Amino acid sequence: MSANNPIPGIPSGDDDRGASVIVIGGGVTGLSTAFWLAEAGVDVLVLERGIVGWEASGRNGGGCSHHHSPLFAEEQRLWPMMDELLGYPTEFRPNRIRIALSAEQLTLYGRAVANARKQGFRADDLDAQTVRELVPLAGNNVHAGHYYHFGGHANPHRTVQAYAWALRDRGGRVRQHVTVTGFRRQGDRVTAVETDKGVFCCDHLVIAAGPQTGRLAAMLEVDIPMRAARAEMIVTEPLPLMPLGGIDGNGLYGRQTLRGNLAYGGGPHEWVETEAQPGGPRPSTPLAGSIARRVAELLPKAAHARVIRSWSGIIENTPDGRPVMDRPAPWENLTVATLSGVGFGLSPASGRALMQLVMQGHCDFADLSSLRLSRFSRLEPDWDALQGWLPASMATA
């Protein structure tokens, strides 16, 4: 893969000047939405200002379990089918173990288990000895754990490739290195997207651009309250494969790759101004040291492993930490989506839901009412300061 075009077979430019549906954002949410639209026979074009999947979509813990979401059941239904549906490997592996290192962690993680069980999903309680038997890298500091007979994990890089290739196979198009500069409108309809590569006409517009979603929506007088944070991931050298690669706990998310690397991340995050962080190198911060320490606590028998790579990128967050998926007024042909940092795992279901919002104005397999923008109608003007979600430069000003 080259720096200019890392997904072979996905061109960085061509001569088209529009589509029935334009999707702004080449992360997993935008690509999945475009895939489901193309699958339904819709002419769709994805515009990405950088490289598809080059931000958090291609670098995350790969988790596929979001019990708190109205899309949870569909997420769980679709992930085992995605390799066949897309026609390319995502490296999805089912099931997951969450390790608690204290009684307090067990109580906290128990809430997720109770929520999943309430929705009909199975989770087994594990004592410390059983955890150590199932997780060879765990240590004597284990308190207890849970075995999720749902969820699992996939390879973010492979999944981004699979969405992009599957979209191409169905006639969809992707334009990389295209920066959106504005919109054209006629009455209550968006008629075209203005970019540094020209004007692209559309019948319907989807904005699913991660941390840029709020800024782009604001150009259309749509207010999406969100703030950007810098997230970090570390990757270790390969270790012997465990029976189950999906292991988390101790405030971490992540997995063991099929090569044996441990790939983990987890807060706290550093709040930043996203426009001050253009694409390109982003040096790691001391947050990576916190992640490495907590991985060593979670999996003591891996404490000797060297960290061989790290990644620092930008993720978006709404005030309540939940996604936004909506058709905001007054626009007749606009759909907006921000997944608030949980976009990868939900992408099969969120893309299908957004496809239905575009084509029929509602989702017929999940109640998305809790994800509408109207829930923020009484939000305090300084909500970000009240929650401490400000860049250090602003917080100390």
ABEGO torsion letter per residue (X at the ends): XBAABABBGBBABBABAEBABBBBEABAAAAAAAAAAAAAGBBBBBBBABBBGABAAABBAGBABBAABAAAAAAAAAAAAAAAAAGBBAGBBBEBBBBBABAAAAAAAAAAAAAAAAAGBBBBBBBAAAAAAABAABBAABABBBBBABEEBBBAAAAAAAAAAAAAAAGBBBBBGBBBAEBBBBEABBABBBBAAEBBBBABBBBBAEAAAAAAAAAAGBBBBBBBBBBBBBBBBBBBBBABABBBEGGBBEBBBAAGBBBBBEOBBBBBBAAABBBEBBBBBAAAAAAAAAAAAABAAAAABBBABBBBBBBBBBAAGBBBBBBBOABAABBBBBAGGAAAAAAAAAAAAAAAAAAAGBBAABBAAAABAAAAAABBAAAAAAAGBBBAAAAAX
